[in-house]
Amino acid sequence: MKIMKTTILKILILFLISGIFSCSTPERVACTDVFVLIHLTVIDDEGHAADSVNILVYRKRDNKIYDLRDMNEPGGFLSQRGIYTVFHDGFLEQVKGKNERIVVRGEKRNARFSTEFQVGGDECHIYKISGPDTISLNPSEDGK
């Protein structure tokens, strides 16, 4: 009986020790294979999807430009419907664990827009904190 109590006590101690050590190790996060994109729909002054808009995206604090030319090529798959990529998982390392303000500017002939987004990133993906889903091109007053 005494041997059995000692064995049970040892097993309990092992469980307690393993529980303590397992709590002190960082948890592994399972990330999905989805490539996250943040989009902006651009419409003209009549409310129609605006295609072939030239898009520029940059970080507000230091004007670092995010290269999205390939994703927003005029006449490309997404831009044909007036949908433009303004940020994606390719920039995750630059926003992981923090919030960044980005500026998105668009121009088509004599119409323009400018707006801001706040984006962040976790262990796996970027995400939008704030910013519009849709924006209108506004005719320029100076005709440029």
DSSP file (Angstrom, degrees, kcal/mol; ACC not computed):
  #  RESIDUE AA STRUCTURE BP1 BP2  ACC     N-H-->O    O-->H-N    N-H-->O    O-->H-N    TCO  KAPPA ALPHA  PHI   PSI    X-CA   Y-CA   Z-CA
    1    1 A M     >        0   0    0      0, 0.0     4,-2.1     0, 0.0     5,-0.2   0.000 360.0 360.0 360.0 -40.4    0.0    0.0    0.0
    2    2 A K  H  >  +     0   0    0      1,-0.2     4,-2.0     2,-0.2     5,-0.1   0.877 360.0  51.4 -64.9 -37.7    2.8    2.4    0.9
    3    3 A I  H  > S+     0   0    0      1,-0.2     4,-2.3     2,-0.2    -1,-0.2   0.889 108.6  51.6 -65.5 -39.8    4.5    1.7   -2.5
    4    4 A M  H  > S+     0   0    0      2,-0.2     4,-2.4     1,-0.2    -2,-0.2   0.899 109.5  49.0 -64.9 -41.6    1.2    2.5   -4.3
    5    5 A K  H  X S+     0   0    0     -4,-2.1     4,-2.4     2,-0.2    -1,-0.2   0.898 111.7  49.9 -64.6 -40.5    0.9    5.8   -2.5
    6    6 A T  H  X S+     0   0    0     -4,-2.0     4,-2.2     2,-0.2    -2,-0.2   0.899 111.4  48.6 -65.4 -41.0    4.4    6.7   -3.4
    7    7 A T  H  X S+     0   0    0     -4,-2.3     4,-2.3     2,-0.2    -2,-0.2   0.914 112.0  48.2 -65.2 -44.1    3.9    5.8   -7.0
    8    8 A I  H  X S+     0   0    0     -4,-2.4     4,-2.4     1,-0.2    -2,-0.2   0.906 111.1  51.5 -63.1 -41.2    0.7    7.9   -7.2
    9    9 A L  H  X S+     0   0    0     -4,-2.4     4,-2.3     1,-0.2    -2,-0.2   0.906 109.7  49.6 -62.3 -42.5    2.4   10.8   -5.5
   10   10 A K  H  X S+     0   0    0     -4,-2.2     4,-2.3     2,-0.2    -1,-0.2   0.903 110.6  50.1 -63.5 -41.6    5.3   10.6   -8.1
   11   11 A I  H  X S+     0   0    0     -4,-2.3     4,-2.3     2,-0.2    -2,-0.2   0.915 110.5  49.5 -64.1 -42.9    2.8   10.6  -11.0
   12   12 A L  H  X S+     0   0    0     -4,-2.4     4,-2.4     1,-0.2    -2,-0.2   0.907 110.3  50.7 -62.0 -41.6    1.0   13.6   -9.5
   13   13 A I  H  X S+     0   0    0     -4,-2.3     4,-2.7     2,-0.2    -2,-0.2   0.908 109.5  51.0 -63.4 -41.6    4.3   15.5   -9.2
   14   14 A L  H  X S+     0   0    0     -4,-2.3     4,-2.8     1,-0.2     5,-0.2   0.910 110.0  49.4 -62.2 -42.5    5.2   14.7  -12.8
   15   15 A F  H  X S+     0   0    0     -4,-2.3     4,-2.2     2,-0.2    -2,-0.2   0.916 112.1  48.5 -62.7 -42.5    1.8   16.0  -14.0
   16   16 A L  H  X S+     0   0    0     -4,-2.4     4,-2.1     2,-0.2    -2,-0.2   0.927 113.3  46.7 -63.5 -44.9    2.2   19.2  -12.0
   17   17 A I  H  X S+     0   0    0     -4,-2.7     4,-2.3     1,-0.2     5,-0.2   0.932 112.9  48.5 -64.3 -45.4    5.7   19.7  -13.3
   18   18 A S  H  X S+     0   0    0     -4,-2.8     4,-2.2     1,-0.2    -1,-0.2   0.869 110.7  52.7 -63.9 -34.6    4.8   19.0  -16.9
   19   19 A G  H  X S+     0   0    0     -4,-2.2     4,-1.3    -5,-0.2    -1,-0.2   0.889 108.7  49.5 -66.3 -39.1    1.8   21.4  -16.5
   20   20 A I  H  X S+     0   0    0     -4,-2.1     4,-0.9     1,-0.2    -2,-0.2   0.935 114.0  44.8 -65.3 -46.5    4.1   24.2  -15.2
   21   21 A F  H  X S+     0   0    0     -4,-2.3     4,-0.6     1,-0.2     3,-0.3   0.854 109.7  54.8 -69.1 -34.1    6.5   23.8  -18.1
   22   22 A S  H  < S+     0   0    0     -4,-2.2     3,-0.5     1,-0.2    -1,-0.2   0.819 105.9  53.3 -70.0 -27.8    3.8   23.6  -20.8
   23   23 A C  H  < S+     0   0    0     -4,-1.3    -1,-0.2     1,-0.2    -2,-0.2   0.759 104.6  55.8 -75.2 -23.7    2.3   26.9  -19.6
   24   24 A S  H  < S+     0   0    0     -4,-0.9    -1,-0.2    -3,-0.3    -2,-0.2   0.572  90.6  85.4 -88.6  -7.8    5.7   28.7  -19.9
   25   25 A T  S  < S-     0   0    0     -4,-0.6     2,-0.0    -3,-0.5     0, 0.0  -0.708  89.2-102.5 -93.1 145.9    6.3   27.8  -23.6
   26   26 A P        -     0   0    0      0, 0.0     2,-0.2     0, 0.0    -1,-0.1  -0.344  37.4-112.9 -66.8 145.4    4.8   30.0  -26.3
   27   27 A E        -     0   0    0     -4,-0.1     2,-0.4     1,-0.1    -4,-0.0  -0.513  25.9-122.8 -75.6 143.4    1.7   28.6  -28.0
   28   28 A R        -     0   0    0     -2,-0.2     2,-0.5     2,-0.0    -1,-0.1  -0.699  22.8-144.1 -84.3 139.4    2.0   27.7  -31.6
   29   29 A V        -     0   0    0     -2,-0.4     2,-0.7    94,-0.0    -1,-0.0  -0.897   3.6-141.8-107.5 131.5   -0.4   29.5  -33.9
   30   30 A A        -     0   0    0     -2,-0.5     2,-0.3     0, 0.0    94,-0.1  -0.832  21.7-160.4 -92.2 114.2   -1.9   27.7  -36.9
   31   31 A C        -     0   0    0     -2,-0.7     2,-0.1    92,-0.1    94,-0.0  -0.690  14.0-122.8 -95.1 147.5   -2.1   30.2  -39.8
   32   32 A T        -     0   0    0     -2,-0.3    -1,-0.1     1,-0.1     0, 0.0  -0.429  17.1-123.9 -80.3 162.6   -4.4   29.7  -42.8
   33   33 A D  S    S+     0   0    0     -2,-0.1     2,-0.1     2,-0.1    -1,-0.1   0.381  71.9 122.9 -86.1   3.2   -3.0   29.6  -46.3
   34   34 A V        -     0   0    0      1,-0.1     2,-0.8    91,-0.0    -2,-0.1  -0.447  60.4-138.9 -68.8 135.8   -5.3   32.4  -47.4
   35   35 A F        -     0   0    0     -2,-0.1     2,-0.3    90,-0.1    -1,-0.1  -0.875  24.5-141.2 -95.7 109.4   -3.5   35.5  -48.8
   36   36 A V        -     0   0    0     -2,-0.8    53,-1.9    90,-0.0     2,-0.4  -0.536  21.3-175.4 -81.2 134.4   -5.3   38.4  -47.3
   37   37 A L  E     -A   88   0A   0     -2,-0.3     2,-0.5    51,-0.2    51,-0.2  -0.960  18.4-146.3-125.0 142.8   -5.9   41.5  -49.4
   38   38 A I  E     -A   87   0A   0     49,-3.1    48,-3.1    -2,-0.4    49,-1.2  -0.962  26.7-166.2-108.1 125.6   -7.5   44.8  -48.4
   39   39 A H  E     -A   85   0A   0     -2,-0.5     2,-0.4    46,-0.2    46,-0.2  -0.729  16.7-158.6-113.0 158.9   -9.5   46.3  -51.3
   40   40 A L  E     -A   84   0A   0     44,-2.5    44,-2.7    -2,-0.3     2,-0.5  -0.994  14.0-143.4-134.0 127.8  -11.0   49.7  -52.1
   41   41 A T  E     -Ab  83 134A   0     92,-2.8    94,-2.5    -2,-0.4     2,-0.5  -0.809  16.1-158.1 -91.5 128.8  -13.8   50.1  -54.6
   42   42 A V  E     - b   0 135A   0     40,-3.0     8,-3.1    -2,-0.5     2,-0.3  -0.925  10.7-175.1-111.6 128.6  -13.5   53.3  -56.6
   43   43 A I  E     -Cb  49 136A   0     92,-2.5    94,-2.8    -2,-0.5     6,-0.2  -0.855  20.1-124.0-119.6 156.5  -16.6   54.9  -58.2
   44   44 A D    >   -     0   0    0      4,-2.7     3,-2.0    -2,-0.3    94,-0.1  -0.242  45.3 -84.9 -87.2-176.8  -17.0   57.8  -60.6
   45   45 A D  T 3  S+     0   0    0      1,-0.3    -1,-0.1     2,-0.1    91,-0.0   0.601 130.0  54.6 -69.6  -9.1  -19.3   60.8  -59.9
   46   46 A E  T 3  S-     0   0    0      2,-0.1    -1,-0.3     0, 0.0    -3,-0.0   0.391 120.5-106.6 -99.9   0.8  -22.2   58.9  -61.5
   47   47 A G  S <  S+     0   0    0     -3,-2.0     2,-0.2     1,-0.3    -2,-0.1   0.554  75.8 133.8  87.8   8.8  -21.7   55.9  -59.1
   48   48 A H        -     0   0    0      1,-0.1    -4,-2.7     0, 0.0    -1,-0.3  -0.626  68.4 -90.5 -90.7 151.3  -20.3   53.5  -61.6
   49   49 A A  B     -C   43   0A   0     -2,-0.2     2,-0.7    -6,-0.2    -6,-0.3  -0.381  42.0-135.4 -58.7 131.4  -17.1   51.4  -61.0
   50   50 A A        -     0   0    0     -8,-3.1     3,-0.4    32,-0.3    -8,-0.2  -0.826  22.5-166.9 -97.6 114.4  -14.1   53.4  -62.1
   51   51 A D        +     0   0    0     -2,-0.7    29,-0.2     1,-0.2    28,-0.1  -0.542  63.2  29.0 -94.2 165.9  -11.6   51.4  -64.1
   52   52 A S  S    S+     0   0    0     27,-0.2     2,-0.4     1,-0.2    -1,-0.2   0.810  74.8 160.0  57.2  36.7   -8.0   52.3  -65.0
   53   53 A V        -     0   0    0     -3,-0.4     2,-0.5    26,-0.2    -1,-0.2  -0.757  41.5-127.6 -86.0 131.7   -7.5   54.5  -61.9
   54   54 A N  E     -D  107   0B   0     53,-2.8    53,-1.7    -2,-0.4     2,-0.4  -0.713  30.3-159.6 -80.3 123.3   -3.8   55.1  -61.1
   55   55 A I  E     -D  106   0B   0     -2,-0.5     2,-0.4    51,-0.2    51,-0.2  -0.877  14.9-174.4-112.1 135.6   -3.3   54.1  -57.5
   56   56 A L  E     -D  105   0B   0     49,-2.7    49,-2.9    -2,-0.4     2,-0.4  -0.999   4.9-173.6-126.3 129.3   -0.5   55.2  -55.1
   57   57 A V  E     +DE 104  66B   0      9,-0.5     9,-2.8    -2,-0.4     2,-0.3  -0.988  12.2 163.1-125.6 129.0   -0.2   53.7  -51.6
   58   58 A Y  E     -DE 103  65B   0     45,-2.2    45,-3.2    -2,-0.4     2,-0.3  -0.986  42.5-102.1-145.2 156.2    2.3   55.0  -49.1
   59   59 A R  E  >  -D  102   0B   0      5,-2.9     4,-1.9    -2,-0.3     3,-0.5  -0.609  30.5-141.9 -76.1 131.4    3.0   54.9  -45.3
   60   60 A K  T  4 S+     0   0    0     41,-2.7    -1,-0.1    -2,-0.3    42,-0.1   0.871  91.2  57.6 -66.3 -40.2    2.0   58.2  -43.8
   61   61 A R  T  4 S+     0   0    0     40,-0.4    -1,-0.2     1,-0.2    41,-0.1   0.784 130.3   5.7 -68.9 -26.7    4.8   58.5  -41.2
   62   62 A D  T  4 S-     0   0    0     -3,-0.5    -1,-0.2     2,-0.1    -2,-0.2   0.323  94.5-115.2-139.6   8.4    7.7   58.4  -43.7
   63   63 A N     <  +     0   0    0     -4,-1.9     2,-0.3     1,-0.2    -3,-0.2   0.700  50.9 168.5  63.1  22.0    6.1   58.3  -47.2
   64   64 A K        -     0   0    0     -5,-0.3    -5,-2.9     1,-0.1     2,-0.3  -0.530  31.5-131.5 -65.9 125.2    7.4   54.8  -47.9
   65   65 A I  E     -E   58   0B   0     -2,-0.3     2,-0.6    -7,-0.2    -7,-0.3  -0.638   7.7-144.3 -85.2 134.4    5.7   53.6  -51.1
   66   66 A Y  E     -E   57   0B   0     -9,-2.8     2,-0.9    -2,-0.3    -9,-0.5  -0.882  21.3-130.4 -94.9 120.9    4.0   50.2  -51.2
   67   67 A D        +     0   0    0     -2,-0.6     3,-0.1     1,-0.2   -11,-0.1  -0.618  48.5 147.3 -79.9 105.9    4.5   48.7  -54.6
   68   68 A L     >  +     0   0    0     -2,-0.9     4,-1.7   -13,-0.2     3,-0.4   0.096  30.5 117.0-121.3  17.8    1.0   47.5  -55.8
   69   69 A R  T  4 S+     0   0    0      1,-0.2     3,-0.3     2,-0.2     4,-0.2   0.902  74.5  51.8 -56.8 -45.2    1.5   48.2  -59.5
   70   70 A D  T >4 S+     0   0    0      1,-0.2     3,-0.5     2,-0.2    -1,-0.2   0.858 113.0  45.4 -62.2 -34.3    1.2   44.6  -60.5
   71   71 A M  T 34 S+     0   0    0     -3,-0.4     7,-0.3     1,-0.2     8,-0.3   0.753 120.1  39.1 -80.4 -23.5   -2.1   44.1  -58.6
   72   72 A N  T 3< S+     0   0    0     -4,-1.7    -1,-0.2    -3,-0.3   -17,-0.2   0.038  76.2 154.9-116.8  25.3   -3.6   47.4  -59.8
   73   73 A E    X   -     0   0    0     -3,-0.5     3,-2.8    -4,-0.2     6,-0.3  -0.314  56.3-103.7 -52.9 125.0   -2.5   47.4  -63.4
   74   74 A P  T 3  S+     0   0    0      0, 0.0    -1,-0.1     0, 0.0     3,-0.1  -0.319 110.9  19.0 -54.5 131.2   -5.0   49.4  -65.4
   75   75 A G  T 3  S+     0   0    0      1,-0.2    -2,-0.1    -3,-0.1     5,-0.0   0.459  98.8 137.6  84.3   1.8   -7.2   47.0  -67.3
   76   76 A G  S <> S-     0   0    0     -3,-2.8     4,-1.6    -4,-0.1    -1,-0.2  -0.144  71.5 -90.2 -74.3 175.4   -6.2   44.2  -65.0
   77   77 A F  T  4 S+     0   0    0      1,-0.2     4,-0.3     2,-0.2     3,-0.1   0.910 122.6  31.9 -54.7 -52.0   -8.6   41.6  -63.5
   78   78 A L  T >4>S+     0   0    0     -7,-0.3     5,-1.6     1,-0.2     3,-1.6   0.913 115.5  55.5 -77.3 -42.3   -9.6   43.5  -60.4
   79   79 A S  G >45S+     0   0    0     -8,-0.3     3,-1.5    -6,-0.3   -27,-0.2   0.721  92.2  72.5 -68.3 -19.0   -9.3   47.0  -61.6
   80   80 A Q  G 3<5S+     0   0    0     -4,-1.6    -1,-0.3     1,-0.3    -2,-0.2   0.807 102.3  43.9 -62.2 -26.6  -11.7   46.3  -64.5
   81   81 A R  G < 5S-     0   0    0     -3,-1.6    -1,-0.3    -4,-0.3    -2,-0.2   0.311 123.8-103.7-100.2   8.6  -14.5   46.2  -61.9
   82   82 A G  T < 5S+     0   0    0     -3,-1.5   -40,-3.0     1,-0.3     2,-0.5   0.667  80.8 131.2  79.7  16.2  -13.3   49.3  -60.0
   83   83 A I  E   < -A   41   0A   0     -5,-1.6     2,-0.4   -42,-0.2    -1,-0.3  -0.906  34.6-173.1-107.3 126.6  -11.7   47.2  -57.2
   84   84 A Y  E     -A   40   0A   0    -44,-2.7   -44,-2.5    -2,-0.5     2,-0.5  -0.946  24.1-126.4-124.4 138.9   -8.2   48.1  -56.2
   85   85 A T  E     +A   39   0A   0     -2,-0.4   -46,-0.2   -46,-0.2     3,-0.1  -0.702  27.8 172.7 -81.2 127.4   -5.8   46.4  -53.8
   86   86 A V  E     +     0   0A   0    -48,-3.1     2,-0.3    -2,-0.5   -47,-0.2   0.534  66.7   0.5-112.3 -11.7   -4.5   48.8  -51.2
   87   87 A F  E     +A   38   0A   0    -49,-1.2   -49,-3.1   -19,-0.0    -1,-0.4  -0.946  64.2 177.8-168.5 154.1   -2.6   46.4  -48.9
   88   88 A H  E >   -A   37   0A   0     -2,-0.3     3,-2.3   -51,-0.2   -51,-0.2  -0.962  48.0 -85.3-156.8 173.3   -1.9   42.7  -48.6
   89   89 A D  G >  S+     0   0    0    -53,-1.9     3,-1.9     1,-0.3     4,-0.3   0.655 110.4  79.2 -59.7 -18.1   -0.1   39.9  -46.7
   90   90 A G  G 3  S+     0   0    0      1,-0.3    -1,-0.3   -54,-0.2     3,-0.2   0.713  95.9  47.9 -61.9 -18.6    3.1   40.6  -48.6
   91   91 A F  G X> S+     0   0    0     -3,-2.3     3,-1.1     1,-0.1     4,-0.7   0.206  78.0 114.0-104.0  13.2    3.6   43.5  -46.3
   92   92 A L  H X> S+     0   0    0     -3,-1.9     3,-1.6     1,-0.3     4,-1.5   0.889  70.6  56.1 -54.5 -47.3    2.9   41.6  -43.1
   93   93 A E  H 34 S+     0   0    0     -4,-0.3    -1,-0.3     1,-0.3    -2,-0.1   0.783 104.0  56.1 -60.2 -26.3    6.4   41.8  -41.6
   94   94 A Q  H <4 S+     0   0    0     -3,-1.1    -1,-0.3     1,-0.2    -2,-0.2   0.676 120.8  27.0 -79.3 -17.8    6.2   45.6  -41.9
   95   95 A V  H X< S+     0   0    0     -3,-1.6     3,-2.2    -4,-0.7    26,-1.0   0.371  82.6 134.7-124.5   2.1    3.0   45.8  -39.8
   96   96 A K  B 3< S+f  121   0B   0     -4,-1.5    26,-0.2     1,-0.3     3,-0.1  -0.343  84.1   1.3 -60.2 125.2    3.2   42.7  -37.6
   97   97 A G  T 3  S+     0   0    0     24,-3.0     2,-0.3     1,-0.2    -1,-0.3   0.590 124.0  71.2  75.1  11.6    2.3   43.7  -34.0
   98   98 A K  S <  S-     0   0    0     -3,-2.2    23,-0.7    23,-0.3     2,-0.4  -0.923  75.4-114.5-147.5 174.0    1.7   47.3  -34.7
   99   99 A N  E     - G   0 120B   0     -2,-0.3     2,-0.4    21,-0.2    21,-0.2  -0.941  28.6-170.9-114.1 134.7   -0.7   49.7  -36.4
  100  100 A E  E     - G   0 119B   0     19,-3.2    19,-2.9    -2,-0.4     2,-0.5  -0.959  18.2-136.7-125.2 144.7    0.3   51.8  -39.4
  101  101 A R  E     - G   0 118B   0     -2,-0.4   -41,-2.7    17,-0.2   -40,-0.4  -0.876  25.3-172.0 -96.4 128.5   -1.5   54.6  -41.2
  102  102 A I  E     -DG  59 117B   0     15,-2.7    15,-2.6    -2,-0.5     2,-0.4  -0.928  14.3-142.4-120.2 149.1   -1.4   54.4  -45.0
  103  103 A V  E     -DG  58 116B   0    -45,-3.2   -45,-2.2    -2,-0.4     2,-0.5  -0.913  11.1-162.4-109.0 134.5   -2.5   56.9  -47.5
  104  104 A V  E     -DG  57 115B   0     11,-3.0    11,-2.3    -2,-0.4     2,-0.4  -0.977   9.8-177.8-118.5 123.6   -4.2   55.8  -50.7
  105  105 A R  E     -DG  56 114B   0    -49,-2.9   -49,-2.7    -2,-0.5     2,-0.3  -0.950   1.9-172.1-121.2 142.9   -4.4   58.3  -53.6
  106  106 A G  E     -DG  55 113B   0      7,-2.2     7,-1.8    -2,-0.4     2,-0.3  -0.966   3.6-176.8-134.3 151.8   -6.1   57.7  -56.9
  107  107 A E  E     +DG  54 112B   0    -53,-1.7   -53,-2.8    -2,-0.3     2,-0.3  -0.988  10.6 171.3-150.5 136.2   -6.2   59.6  -60.2
  108  108 A K  E >   - G   0 111B   0      3,-2.6     3,-2.3    -2,-0.3     2,-0.2  -0.904  68.6 -54.6-145.6 116.2   -7.9   59.2  -63.5
  109  109 A R  T 3  S-     0   0    0     -2,-0.3    -1,-0.0     1,-0.3   -56,-0.0  -0.340 124.1 -13.8  50.5-115.0   -7.8   62.0  -66.0
  110  110 A N  T 3  S+     0   0    0     -2,-0.2    30,-4.0    -3,-0.1     2,-0.4   0.124 119.9  89.4-103.3  21.8   -9.0   65.1  -64.2
  111  111 A A  E <   +GH 108 139B   0     -3,-2.3    -3,-2.6    28,-0.3     2,-0.3  -0.931  50.5 171.1-121.6 145.4  -10.5   63.3  -61.2
  112  112 A R  E     -GH 107 138B   0     26,-2.7    26,-3.0    -2,-0.4     2,-0.3  -0.909  15.0-170.2-143.3 165.9   -8.8   62.4  -57.9
  113  113 A F  E     -G  106   0B   0     -7,-1.8    -7,-2.2    -2,-0.3     2,-0.3  -0.970   2.3-168.6-152.1 159.3   -9.2   61.0  -54.4
  114  114 A S  E     +G  105   0B   0     -2,-0.3     2,-0.3    -9,-0.2    -9,-0.2  -0.964  18.1 159.0-147.4 134.2   -7.1   60.7  -51.3
  115  115 A T  E     -G  104   0B   0    -11,-2.3   -11,-3.0    -2,-0.3     2,-0.4  -0.955  27.9-125.8-149.9 165.8   -8.0   58.7  -48.2
  116  116 A E  E     -G  103   0B   0     -2,-0.3     2,-0.3   -13,-0.2   -13,-0.2  -0.900  15.8-170.7-119.8 148.6   -6.4   57.0  -45.2
  117  117 A F  E     -G  102   0B   0    -15,-2.6   -15,-2.7    -2,-0.4     2,-0.5  -0.936  15.7-144.6-126.2 152.9   -6.4   53.5  -43.8
  118  118 A Q  E     +GI 101 130B   0     12,-2.2    11,-3.3    -2,-0.3    12,-1.7  -0.993  28.7 178.6-115.6 125.4   -5.1   52.2  -40.5
  119  119 A V  E     +GI 100 128B   0    -19,-2.9   -19,-3.2    -2,-0.5     2,-0.3  -0.858   7.9 176.4-125.4 158.5   -3.8   48.6  -40.9
  120  120 A G  E     -GI  99 127B   0      7,-2.3     7,-2.3    -2,-0.3     2,-0.3  -0.856  15.1-138.1-146.5-178.5   -2.1   46.1  -38.6
  121  121 A G  E     -fI  96 126B   0    -26,-1.0   -24,-3.0   -23,-0.7   -23,-0.3  -0.997   7.5-166.9-150.0 145.2   -0.8   42.6  -38.6
  122  122 A D        -     0   0    0      3,-2.4   -27,-0.1    -2,-0.3   -24,-0.1  -0.248  58.1 -66.8-109.0-156.8   -0.9   39.6  -36.3
  123  123 A E  S    S+     0   0    0      1,-0.1   -92,-0.1    -2,-0.1     3,-0.1   0.760 129.9  19.6 -66.3 -23.7    1.2   36.4  -36.4
  124  124 A C  S    S+     0   0    0      1,-0.3     2,-0.3   -94,-0.1    -1,-0.1   0.781 120.7  14.3-117.5 -39.8   -0.4   35.3  -39.7
  125  125 A H        -     0   0    0    -33,-0.1    -3,-2.4   -90,-0.1    -1,-0.3  -0.921  61.7-111.3-144.7 160.6   -2.1   38.1  -41.6
  126  126 A I  E     -I  121   0B   0     -2,-0.3     2,-0.3    -5,-0.2    -5,-0.3  -0.477  35.5-168.8 -82.0 163.7   -2.7   41.8  -42.1
  127  127 A Y  E     -I  120   0B   0     -7,-2.3    -7,-2.3    -2,-0.2     2,-0.5  -0.991  23.8-113.0-153.8 154.1   -6.0   43.4  -41.2
  128  128 A K  E     +I  119   0B   0     -2,-0.3    -9,-0.2    -9,-0.2     3,-0.1  -0.758  24.3 178.0 -88.8 130.1   -7.8   46.6  -41.7
  129  129 A I  E    S-     0   0B   0    -11,-3.3     2,-0.3    -2,-0.5   -10,-0.2   0.811  71.3 -12.4 -94.2 -44.8   -8.5   48.7  -38.6
  130  130 A S  E    S+I  118   0B   0    -12,-1.7   -12,-2.2     2,-0.1    -1,-0.4  -0.986  79.9 102.9-153.8 160.9  -10.2   51.6  -40.3
  131  131 A G        -     0   0    0     -2,-0.3   -14,-0.2   -14,-0.2    -3,-0.0  -0.549  63.4 -71.0 138.4 157.1  -10.7   53.0  -43.8
  132  132 A P        -     0   0    0      0, 0.0     3,-0.1     0, 0.0    -2,-0.1  -0.298  19.3-152.4 -75.6 158.5  -13.4   53.2  -46.4
  133  133 A D  S    S+     0   0    0      1,-0.3   -92,-2.8   -93,-0.1     2,-0.3   0.726  86.7  24.6 -92.0 -31.6  -14.7   50.3  -48.5
  134  134 A T  E     -b   41   0A   0    -94,-0.2     2,-0.3   -51,-0.0    -1,-0.3  -0.981  66.2-178.8-136.4 144.4  -15.8   52.6  -51.3
  135  135 A I  E     -b   42   0A   0    -94,-2.5   -92,-2.5    -2,-0.3     2,-0.4  -0.989  20.4-128.6-142.8 151.7  -14.6   56.1  -52.4
  136  136 A S  E     -b   43   0A   0     -2,-0.3     2,-0.4   -94,-0.2   -92,-0.2  -0.802  19.2-124.1-102.4 140.4  -15.6   58.5  -55.2
  137  137 A L        -     0   0    0    -94,-2.8   -24,-0.2    -2,-0.4   -30,-0.1  -0.670  29.4-151.3 -73.9 133.1  -13.4   60.1  -57.7
  138  138 A N  E     -H  112   0B   0    -26,-3.0   -26,-2.7    -2,-0.4     3,-0.1  -0.931  18.6-112.2-111.6 130.0  -13.8   63.9  -57.4
  139  139 A P  E     -H  111   0B   0      0, 0.0   -28,-0.3     0, 0.0     2,-0.2  -0.328  37.1-113.2 -58.3 137.2  -13.3   66.1  -60.4
  140  140 A S    >   -     0   0    0    -30,-4.0     3,-0.7     1,-0.1   -30,-0.0  -0.501  13.1-143.9 -73.6 138.6  -10.3   68.4  -59.9
  141  141 A E  T 3  S+     0   0    0      1,-0.2    -1,-0.1    -2,-0.2   -30,-0.0   0.788 100.1  53.7 -73.6 -26.8  -11.1   72.1  -59.6
  142  142 A D  T 3  S-     0   0    0    -32,-0.1    -1,-0.2     1,-0.0    -2,-0.0   0.490 109.2-122.2 -89.2  -0.1   -7.9   73.1  -61.5
  143  143 A G    <         0   0    0     -3,-0.7    -2,-0.1   -33,-0.2   -32,-0.1   0.523 360.0 360.0  78.1   4.9   -8.8   70.8  -64.5
  144  144 A K              0   0    0    -34,-0.1   -33,-0.2     0, 0.0    -1,-0.1   0.466 360.0 360.0 -82.5 360.0   -5.5   68.8  -64.2
